[in-house]
């Protein structure tokens, strides 16, 4: 899965500037630069992608 590889390379440490941004079909937006939240979201996404990959194999 391409997304999984890119996710493992994602740099969300506090030394740099990272942001997490989502937008829905109604134009509502959520954005954060909180590295702890970004870490939690990317970690959970990584676990989910690994699980889905396992299901397809």
Buried (B, 14 or more C-beta within 10 A) or exposed (E): EEEBEEBEEEEBEEEEEBEBEEEEEEEEEEEBEBBEEBBEBBEEBBEEBEEEEEEEE
